[in-house]
Amino acid sequence: MRVLQLGPFPPPHGGVQTNIVAIRDYLRSKGHVAGVVNITRNRRENADEVYYPKSAGETLRLIATLPYDILHLHIGGTVPPRLLALALACSWMPGRKSVLSFHSGGYPSSPEGQSAAANTLRGFVFRQFDRIIAVNQEIADLFQRFGVSQDRVRVIEPHALPATAPDIPLPERMAAFFASHRLVLLSVGLLEPEYDLPSQIRLLGRLREKYPDAGLLMIGSGSLDAELRSLIAAQPYSADILLYGDSPHAATLRAIAECTVFLRTTLYDGDAVSVREALHLGAPVIATDNGMRPEGVYLTPISDADGLLATTLAVLNSGKRTINRQAGDKNMQAVLDLYAEL
């Protein structure tokens, strides 16, 4: 089997990127051929069947000429016209089967999602795919509103969780930060407005009134990097915040396993893989309530500073760490079975 995925390839490590890498690794472990076309602005040299086209034309050339049987497009967030055009190209490519994974858990409740209907251009394009993977039932229901037949849609959660945290040392800067703080709040994700990261910075200031040895480690990159660094520098506790940048996935998992509390504060979010990883590795998880958090997460309302502080204090006072093991390869095998159908 030869599968070419199209989507964001790390770094940075977001939920969609993690899913793409997990599918690729699982396919290869089973003896199949797995390539990736990166469709973000990140540019690197082509290597190990990961391709970085520099234009839309080059992307089309790759999917038309590379010898793959299945084209698997990953979409997270909204569906702008350029992605819709790429989706149509993938679904109409002669001699290929097409799969679409839709990762945006918040899309069904957005204004764009509320306008879903069979007689829309989006509905027409989505109906061209041979199979569609929805990461939850709400998204599966959305595709029915787009007129996609139920037998073409599969609900497969995008999780491939490690059995344990990698047995590696933390990178030097991370290790030093953990060594100098008894309590470490950890945030992993893109540095983008929808993740409400300033709320975490403000939370640390209030939390340090009771826990003066608390620190905040933020792993990830994005458009808000410079803005967040300026905000951090303006705080009297700036030395207790480490905006680390991108980190290898193995090192990130090690940090998750060692943190005191894992934070996921968002204005708009889906079923975040990092939340599942943190639960799986035993870290207490505090996340804004988006209606689809897994069991075991401590929920807090969106943009509620007092609620976030109260929840964090309650978690710290409880001192509980519960490992919530979830199936590791089950979801990857479900994707492989879907490919086999085609």
Contacts in CASP RR format, 6 or more apart in sequence:
PFRMAT RR
TARGET T0000
AUTHOR 0000-0000-0000
METHOD contacts of the structure
MODEL  1
MRVLQLGPFPPPHGGVQTNIVAIRDYLRSKGHVAGVVNITRNRRENADEV
YYPKSAGETLRLIATLPYDILHLHIGGTVPPRLLALALACSWMPGRKSVL
SFHSGGYPSSPEGQSAAANTLRGFVFRQFDRIIAVNQEIADLFQRFGVSQ
DRVRVIEPHALPATAPDIPLPERMAAFFASHRLVLLSVGLLEPEYDLPSQ
IRLLGRLREKYPDAGLLMIGSGSLDAELRSLIAAQPYSADILLYGDSPHA
ATLRAIAECTVFLRTTLYDGDAVSVREALHLGAPVIATDNGMRPEGVYLT
PISDADGLLATTLAVLNSGKRTINRQAGDKNMQAVLDLYAEL
1 27 0 8 1.000
1 32 0 8 1.000
1 33 0 8 1.000
1 69 0 8 1.000
1 70 0 8 1.000
1 339 0 8 1.000
1 340 0 8 1.000
2 32 0 8 1.000
2 33 0 8 1.000
2 34 0 8 1.000
2 67 0 8 1.000
2 68 0 8 1.000
2 69 0 8 1.000
2 70 0 8 1.000
3 23 0 8 1.000
3 27 0 8 1.000
3 32 0 8 1.000
3 33 0 8 1.000
3 34 0 8 1.000
3 35 0 8 1.000
3 68 0 8 1.000
3 69 0 8 1.000
3 70 0 8 1.000
3 72 0 8 1.000
3 339 0 8 1.000
4 34 0 8 1.000
4 35 0 8 1.000
4 36 0 8 1.000
4 37 0 8 1.000
4 63 0 8 1.000
4 66 0 8 1.000
4 68 0 8 1.000
4 70 0 8 1.000
4 71 0 8 1.000
4 72 0 8 1.000
5 20 0 8 1.000
5 23 0 8 1.000
5 24 0 8 1.000
5 34 0 8 1.000
5 35 0 8 1.000
5 36 0 8 1.000
5 37 0 8 1.000
5 72 0 8 1.000
5 73 0 8 1.000
5 74 0 8 1.000
6 36 0 8 1.000
6 37 0 8 1.000
6 39 0 8 1.000
6 59 0 8 1.000
6 63 0 8 1.000
6 71 0 8 1.000
6 72 0 8 1.000
6 73 0 8 1.000
6 74 0 8 1.000
6 86 0 8 1.000
6 90 0 8 1.000
7 16 0 8 1.000
7 20 0 8 1.000
7 36 0 8 1.000
7 37 0 8 1.000
7 38 0 8 1.000
7 39 0 8 1.000
7 40 0 8 1.000
7 73 0 8 1.000
7 74 0 8 1.000
8 14 0 8 1.000
8 16 0 8 1.000
8 17 0 8 1.000
8 20 0 8 1.000
8 38 0 8 1.000
8 39 0 8 1.000
8 40 0 8 1.000
8 42 0 8 1.000
8 74 0 8 1.000
9 17 0 8 1.000
9 20 0 8 1.000
9 21 0 8 1.000
9 36 0 8 1.000
9 38 0 8 1.000
9 40 0 8 1.000
9 42 0 8 1.000
9 50 0 8 1.000
10 17 0 8 1.000
10 18 0 8 1.000
10 21 0 8 1.000
10 246 0 8 1.000
10 249 0 8 1.000
11 17 0 8 1.000
11 42 0 8 1.000
11 221 0 8 1.000
11 246 0 8 1.000
12 189 0 8 1.000
12 190 0 8 1.000
12 220 0 8 1.000
12 221 0 8 1.000
12 222 0 8 1.000
12 246 0 8 1.000
13 188 0 8 1.000
13 189 0 8 1.000
13 220 0 8 1.000
13 246 0 8 1.000
13 247 0 8 1.000
13 249 0 8 1.000
13 252 0 8 1.000
14 189 0 8 1.000
14 190 0 8 1.000
14 273 0 8 1.000
14 274 0 8 1.000
15 103 0 8 1.000
15 158 0 8 1.000
15 272 0 8 1.000
15 273 0 8 1.000
15 274 0 8 1.000
16 74 0 8 1.000
16 76 0 8 1.000
16 103 0 8 1.000
16 158 0 8 1.000
18 158 0 8 1.000
18 160 0 8 1.000
18 249 0 8 1.000
18 273 0 8 1.000
18 274 0 8 1.000
19 74 0 8 1.000
19 101 0 8 1.000
19 103 0 8 1.000
19 158 0 8 1.000
19 159 0 8 1.000
19 160 0 8 1.000
19 273 0 8 1.000
20 36 0 8 1.000
20 74 0 8 1.000
21 249 0 8 1.000
22 158 0 8 1.000
22 160 0 8 1.000
22 332 0 8 1.000
23 34 0 8 1.000
23 72 0 8 1.000
23 160 0 8 1.000
23 332 0 8 1.000
23 335 0 8 1.000
24 34 0 8 1.000
24 35 0 8 1.000
24 36 0 8 1.000
25 160 0 8 1.000
26 160 0 8 1.000
26 329 0 8 1.000
26 332 0 8 1.000
26 333 0 8 1.000
26 335 0 8 1.000
26 336 0 8 1.000
27 33 0 8 1.000
27 34 0 8 1.000
27 336 0 8 1.000
28 34 0 8 1.000
30 336 0 8 1.000
32 336 0 8 1.000
33 49 0 8 1.000
33 68 0 8 1.000
34 49 0 8 1.000
35 49 0 8 1.000
35 50 0 8 1.000
35 51 0 8 1.000
35 68 0 8 1.000
36 49 0 8 1.000
36 50 0 8 1.000
36 51 0 8 1.000
37 51 0 8 1.000
37 53 0 8 1.000
37 59 0 8 1.000
37 62 0 8 1.000
37 63 0 8 1.000
38 44 0 8 1.000
38 50 0 8 1.000
38 51 0 8 1.000
38 52 0 8 1.000
38 53 0 8 1.000
39 53 0 8 1.000
39 59 0 8 1.000
39 86 0 8 1.000
42 52 0 8 1.000
43 52 0 8 1.000
43 54 0 8 1.000
44 50 0 8 1.000
44 52 0 8 1.000
45 52 0 8 1.000
46 52 0 8 1.000
51 62 0 8 1.000
51 66 0 8 1.000
53 59 0 8 1.000
53 61 0 8 1.000
53 62 0 8 1.000
56 82 0 8 1.000
56 85 0 8 1.000
56 86 0 8 1.000
59 86 0 8 1.000
60 89 0 8 1.000
63 71 0 8 1.000
63 89 0 8 1.000
63 90 0 8 1.000
63 93 0 8 1.000
63 96 0 8 1.000
64 93 0 8 1.000
68 96 0 8 1.000
69 96 0 8 1.000
69 97 0 8 1.000
69 342 0 8 1.000
70 96 0 8 1.000
70 97 0 8 1.000
70 98 0 8 1.000
70 99 0 8 1.000
70 339 0 8 1.000
70 342 0 8 1.000
71 90 0 8 1.000
71 93 0 8 1.000
71 96 0 8 1.000
71 97 0 8 1.000
71 98 0 8 1.000
71 99 0 8 1.000
72 98 0 8 1.000
72 99 0 8 1.000
72 100 0 8 1.000
72 101 0 8 1.000
73 86 0 8 1.000
73 87 0 8 1.000
73 90 0 8 1.000
73 98 0 8 1.000
73 99 0 8 1.000
73 100 0 8 1.000
73 101 0 8 1.000
74 101 0 8 1.000
74 103 0 8 1.000
75 83 0 8 1.000
75 87 0 8 1.000
75 100 0 8 1.000
75 101 0 8 1.000
75 102 0 8 1.000
75 103 0 8 1.000
75 104 0 8 1.000
76 102 0 8 1.000
76 103 0 8 1.000
76 104 0 8 1.000
76 107 0 8 1.000
77 103 0 8 1.000
77 104 0 8 1.000
77 106 0 8 1.000
77 107 0 8 1.000
78 104 0 8 1.000
78 107 0 8 1.000
78 110 0 8 1.000
78 112 0 8 1.000
79 87 0 8 1.000
79 107 0 8 1.000
79 112 0 8 1.000
79 122 0 8 1.000
84 121 0 8 1.000
84 122 0 8 1.000
84 125 0 8 1.000
87 100 0 8 1.000
87 125 0 8 1.000
87 126 0 8 1.000
87 128 0 8 1.000
87 129 0 8 1.000
88 125 0 8 1.000
88 128 0 8 1.000
90 96 0 8 1.000
90 98 0 8 1.000
90 100 0 8 1.000
90 129 0 8 1.000
91 98 0 8 1.000
91 100 0 8 1.000
91 125 0 8 1.000
91 128 0 8 1.000
91 129 0 8 1.000
91 130 0 8 1.000
92 128 0 8 1.000
97 130 0 8 1.000
97 131 0 8 1.000
97 342 0 8 1.000
98 128 0 8 1.000
98 129 0 8 1.000
98 130 0 8 1.000
98 131 0 8 1.000
99 129 0 8 1.000
99 130 0 8 1.000
99 131 0 8 1.000
99 132 0 8 1.000
99 133 0 8 1.000
99 338 0 8 1.000
99 339 0 8 1.000
99 342 0 8 1.000
100 126 0 8 1.000
100 129 0 8 1.000
100 131 0 8 1.000
100 132 0 8 1.000
100 133 0 8 1.000
101 132 0 8 1.000
101 133 0 8 1.000
101 135 0 8 1.000
101 158 0 8 1.000
102 132 0 8 1.000
102 133 0 8 1.000
102 134 0 8 1.000
102 135 0 8 1.000
102 139 0 8 1.000
102 143 0 8 1.000
103 135 0 8 1.000
103 158 0 8 1.000
103 270 0 8 1.000
104 139 0 8 1.000
104 270 0 8 1.000
105 135 0 8 1.000
105 136 0 8 1.000
105 138 0 8 1.000
105 139 0 8 1.000
105 269 0 8 1.000
105 270 0 8 1.000
105 271 0 8 1.000
105 290 0 8 1.000
105 292 0 8 1.000
106 268 0 8 1.000
106 269 0 8 1.000
106 270 0 8 1.000
106 290 0 8 1.000
107 113 0 8 1.000
107 139 0 8 1.000
107 142 0 8 1.000
108 114 0 8 1.000
108 116 0 8 1.000
108 138 0 8 1.000
108 139 0 8 1.000
108 141 0 8 1.000
108 142 0 8 1.000
110 268 0 8 1.000
113 142 0 8 1.000
116 122 0 8 1.000
116 123 0 8 1.000
116 142 0 8 1.000
116 145 0 8 1.000
116 146 0 8 1.000
117 123 0 8 1.000
117 145 0 8 1.000
117 146 0 8 1.000
118 145 0 8 1.000
118 146 0 8 1.000
118 147 0 8 1.000
120 146 0 8 1.000
122 146 0 8 1.000
123 146 0 8 1.000
123 147 0 8 1.000
123 148 0 8 1.000
126 132 0 8 1.000
126 143 0 8 1.000
126 146 0 8 1.000
126 147 0 8 1.000
126 148 0 8 1.000
127 146 0 8 1.000
127 147 0 8 1.000
127 148 0 8 1.000
127 149 0 8 1.000
129 148 0 8 1.000
129 152 0 8 1.000
130 152 0 8 1.000
130 342 0 8 1.000
131 152 0 8 1.000
131 153 0 8 1.000
131 154 0 8 1.000
131 338 0 8 1.000
131 341 0 8 1.000
131 342 0 8 1.000
132 143 0 8 1.000
132 148 0 8 1.000
132 152 0 8 1.000
132 153 0 8 1.000
132 154 0 8 1.000
133 153 0 8 1.000
133 154 0 8 1.000
133 155 0 8 1.000
133 156 0 8 1.000
133 335 0 8 1.000
133 338 0 8 1.000
134 140 0 8 1.000
134 142 0 8 1.000
134 143 0 8 1.000
134 153 0 8 1.000
134 154 0 8 1.000
134 155 0 8 1.000
134 156 0 8 1.000
135 155 0 8 1.000
135 156 0 8 1.000
135 157 0 8 1.000
135 158 0 8 1.000
135 270 0 8 1.000
135 271 0 8 1.000
136 155 0 8 1.000
136 157 0 8 1.000
136 271 0 8 1.000
136 292 0 8 1.000
137 155 0 8 1.000
138 292 0 8 1.000
139 155 0 8 1.000
140 153 0 8 1.000
140 155 0 8 1.000
143 153 0 8 1.000
144 150 0 8 1.000
144 153 0 8 1.000
154 334 0 8 1.000
154 338 0 8 1.000
156 331 0 8 1.000
156 334 0 8 1.000
156 335 0 8 1.000
156 338 0 8 1.000
157 271 0 8 1.000
157 331 0 8 1.000
158 271 0 8 1.000
158 273 0 8 1.000
158 331 0 8 1.000
159 273 0 8 1.000
159 276 0 8 1.000
159 326 0 8 1.000
159 328 0 8 1.000
159 331 0 8 1.000
160 328 0 8 1.000
160 329 0 8 1.000
160 331 0 8 1.000
160 332 0 8 1.000
161 276 0 8 1.000
161 277 0 8 1.000
161 280 0 8 1.000
161 326 0 8 1.000
161 327 0 8 1.000
161 328 0 8 1.000
162 253 0 8 1.000
162 277 0 8 1.000
162 280 0 8 1.000
162 281 0 8 1.000
162 328 0 8 1.000
163 328 0 8 1.000
164 281 0 8 1.000
165 253 0 8 1.000
165 254 0 8 1.000
165 256 0 8 1.000
165 257 0 8 1.000
165 258 0 8 1.000
165 281 0 8 1.000
166 250 0 8 1.000
166 251 0 8 1.000
166 253 0 8 1.000
166 254 0 8 1.000
168 250 0 8 1.000
168 251 0 8 1.000
168 254 0 8 1.000
169 175 0 8 1.000
169 254 0 8 1.000
170 178 0 8 1.000
170 251 0 8 1.000
170 254 0 8 1.000
170 255 0 8 1.000
170 258 0 8 1.000
171 247 0 8 1.000
171 251 0 8 1.000
173 242 0 8 1.000
173 244 0 8 1.000
174 217 0 8 1.000
174 242 0 8 1.000
174 244 0 8 1.000
174 247 0 8 1.000
174 251 0 8 1.000
174 255 0 8 1.000
177 184 0 8 1.000
177 215 0 8 1.000
177 217 0 8 1.000
177 242 0 8 1.000
178 184 0 8 1.000
178 217 0 8 1.000
178 255 0 8 1.000
178 258 0 8 1.000
181 213 0 8 1.000
181 214 0 8 1.000
181 215 0 8 1.000
181 240 0 8 1.000
182 211 0 8 1.000
182 213 0 8 1.000
182 214 0 8 1.000
183 211 0 8 1.000
183 213 0 8 1.000
183 214 0 8 1.000
183 215 0 8 1.000
183 260 0 8 1.000
183 261 0 8 1.000
183 316 0 8 1.000
184 214 0 8 1.000
184 215 0 8 1.000
184 216 0 8 1.000
184 217 0 8 1.000
184 258 0 8 1.000
184 259 0 8 1.000
184 260 0 8 1.000
184 261 0 8 1.000
185 200 0 8 1.000
185 203 0 8 1.000
185 204 0 8 1.000
185 207 0 8 1.000
185 214 0 8 1.000
185 215 0 8 1.000
185 216 0 8 1.000
185 217 0 8 1.000
185 259 0 8 1.000
185 260 0 8 1.000
185 261 0 8 1.000
185 262 0 8 1.000
185 263 0 8 1.000
185 312 0 8 1.000
186 216 0 8 1.000
186 217 0 8 1.000
186 218 0 8 1.000
186 219 0 8 1.000
186 255 0 8 1.000
186 256 0 8 1.000
186 259 0 8 1.000
186 260 0 8 1.000
186 261 0 8 1.000
186 262 0 8 1.000
186 263 0 8 1.000
186 283 0 8 1.000
187 195 0 8 1.000
187 197 0 8 1.000
187 200 0 8 1.000
187 216 0 8 1.000
187 217 0 8 1.000
187 218 0 8 1.000
187 219 0 8 1.000
187 262 0 8 1.000
187 263 0 8 1.000
187 264 0 8 1.000
187 265 0 8 1.000
188 219 0 8 1.000
188 220 0 8 1.000
188 252 0 8 1.000
188 255 0 8 1.000
188 256 0 8 1.000
188 262 0 8 1.000
188 274 0 8 1.000
189 195 0 8 1.000
189 219 0 8 1.000
189 220 0 8 1.000
189 274 0 8 1.000
190 220 0 8 1.000
190 221 0 8 1.000
190 222 0 8 1.000
191 197 0 8 1.000
191 218 0 8 1.000
191 220 0 8 1.000
191 221 0 8 1.000
191 222 0 8 1.000
191 223 0 8 1.000
191 224 0 8 1.000
191 225 0 8 1.000
191 228 0 8 1.000
191 245 0 8 1.000
192 222 0 8 1.000
192 223 0 8 1.000
192 224 0 8 1.000
193 224 0 8 1.000
193 267 0 8 1.000
194 266 0 8 1.000
194 267 0 8 1.000
194 268 0 8 1.000
194 269 0 8 1.000
195 265 0 8 1.000
195 266 0 8 1.000
195 267 0 8 1.000
195 269 0 8 1.000
196 265 0 8 1.000
196 266 0 8 1.000
196 267 0 8 1.000
196 288 0 8 1.000
196 302 0 8 1.000
196 303 0 8 1.000
197 218 0 8 1.000
197 224 0 8 1.000
197 228 0 8 1.000
197 265 0 8 1.000
198 228 0 8 1.000
198 231 0 8 1.000
199 265 0 8 1.000
199 303 0 8 1.000
199 305 0 8 1.000
199 308 0 8 1.000
200 216 0 8 1.000
200 218 0 8 1.000
200 263 0 8 1.000
200 265 0 8 1.000
201 216 0 8 1.000
201 228 0 8 1.000
201 231 0 8 1.000
201 232 0 8 1.000
201 235 0 8 1.000
201 241 0 8 1.000
202 305 0 8 1.000
203 216 0 8 1.000
203 263 0 8 1.000
203 305 0 8 1.000
203 308 0 8 1.000
203 309 0 8 1.000
203 312 0 8 1.000
204 214 0 8 1.000
204 215 0 8 1.000
204 216 0 8 1.000
204 237 0 8 1.000
204 240 0 8 1.000
204 241 0 8 1.000
205 235 0 8 1.000
205 237 0 8 1.000
206 305 0 8 1.000
206 309 0 8 1.000
207 214 0 8 1.000
207 309 0 8 1.000
207 312 0 8 1.000
207 313 0 8 1.000
208 214 0 8 1.000
208 215 0 8 1.000
208 237 0 8 1.000
208 240 0 8 1.000
210 313 0 8 1.000
211 316 0 8 1.000
214 240 0 8 1.000
214 260 0 8 1.000
215 240 0 8 1.000
215 241 0 8 1.000
215 242 0 8 1.000
216 240 0 8 1.000
216 241 0 8 1.000
216 242 0 8 1.000
217 241 0 8 1.000
217 242 0 8 1.000
217 244 0 8 1.000
217 255 0 8 1.000
217 259 0 8 1.000
218 228 0 8 1.000
218 241 0 8 1.000
218 242 0 8 1.000
218 243 0 8 1.000
218 244 0 8 1.000
218 245 0 8 1.000
219 244 0 8 1.000
219 245 0 8 1.000
219 246 0 8 1.000
219 247 0 8 1.000
219 252 0 8 1.000
219 255 0 8 1.000
220 244 0 8 1.000
220 245 0 8 1.000
220 246 0 8 1.000
220 247 0 8 1.000
221 245 0 8 1.000
221 246 0 8 1.000
225 243 0 8 1.000
225 245 0 8 1.000
228 243 0 8 1.000
229 243 0 8 1.000
232 238 0 8 1.000
232 241 0 8 1.000
232 243 0 8 1.000
235 241 0 8 1.000
247 255 0 8 1.000
253 277 0 8 1.000
253 281 0 8 1.000
256 262 0 8 1.000
256 274 0 8 1.000
256 277 0 8 1.000
256 278 0 8 1.000
256 281 0 8 1.000
256 283 0 8 1.000
257 281 0 8 1.000
257 282 0 8 1.000
257 283 0 8 1.000
259 283 0 8 1.000
260 284 0 8 1.000
260 316 0 8 1.000
261 283 0 8 1.000
261 284 0 8 1.000
261 285 0 8 1.000
261 286 0 8 1.000
261 312 0 8 1.000
261 315 0 8 1.000
261 316 0 8 1.000
262 274 0 8 1.000
262 275 0 8 1.000
262 278 0 8 1.000
262 283 0 8 1.000
262 284 0 8 1.000
262 285 0 8 1.000
262 286 0 8 1.000
263 286 0 8 1.000
263 287 0 8 1.000
264 272 0 8 1.000
264 274 0 8 1.000
264 275 0 8 1.000
264 285 0 8 1.000
264 286 0 8 1.000
264 287 0 8 1.000
264 288 0 8 1.000
265 286 0 8 1.000
265 287 0 8 1.000
265 288 0 8 1.000
265 300 0 8 1.000
265 308 0 8 1.000
266 272 0 8 1.000
266 287 0 8 1.000
266 288 0 8 1.000
266 290 0 8 1.000
266 302 0 8 1.000
267 288 0 8 1.000
267 302 0 8 1.000
267 303 0 8 1.000
268 290 0 8 1.000
269 287 0 8 1.000
269 288 0 8 1.000
269 290 0 8 1.000
270 290 0 8 1.000
270 292 0 8 1.000
271 292 0 8 1.000
271 293 0 8 1.000
271 294 0 8 1.000
272 287 0 8 1.000
275 285 0 8 1.000
275 287 0 8 1.000
275 293 0 8 1.000
275 294 0 8 1.000
275 297 0 8 1.000
276 294 0 8 1.000
276 326 0 8 1.000
278 285 0 8 1.000
279 285 0 8 1.000
279 294 0 8 1.000
279 296 0 8 1.000
279 297 0 8 1.000
279 324 0 8 1.000
279 326 0 8 1.000
280 323 0 8 1.000
280 324 0 8 1.000
280 325 0 8 1.000
280 326 0 8 1.000
281 323 0 8 1.000
282 321 0 8 1.000
282 322 0 8 1.000
282 323 0 8 1.000
282 324 0 8 1.000
283 321 0 8 1.000
284 298 0 8 1.000
284 315 0 8 1.000
284 319 0 8 1.000
284 320 0 8 1.000
284 321 0 8 1.000
284 322 0 8 1.000
285 296 0 8 1.000
285 297 0 8 1.000
285 298 0 8 1.000
286 297 0 8 1.000
286 298 0 8 1.000
286 299 0 8 1.000
286 300 0 8 1.000
286 308 0 8 1.000
286 311 0 8 1.000
286 312 0 8 1.000
286 315 0 8 1.000
287 293 0 8 1.000
287 297 0 8 1.000
287 298 0 8 1.000
287 299 0 8 1.000
287 300 0 8 1.000
288 299 0 8 1.000
288 300 0 8 1.000
288 301 0 8 1.000
288 302 0 8 1.000
289 299 0 8 1.000
289 300 0 8 1.000
289 301 0 8 1.000
289 302 0 8 1.000
290 302 0 8 1.000
293 299 0 8 1.000
294 324 0 8 1.000
294 326 0 8 1.000
295 324 0 8 1.000
296 322 0 8 1.000
296 324 0 8 1.000
298 311 0 8 1.000
298 314 0 8 1.000
298 315 0 8 1.000
299 311 0 8 1.000
300 307 0 8 1.000
300 308 0 8 1.000
300 311 0 8 1.000
301 307 0 8 1.000
END
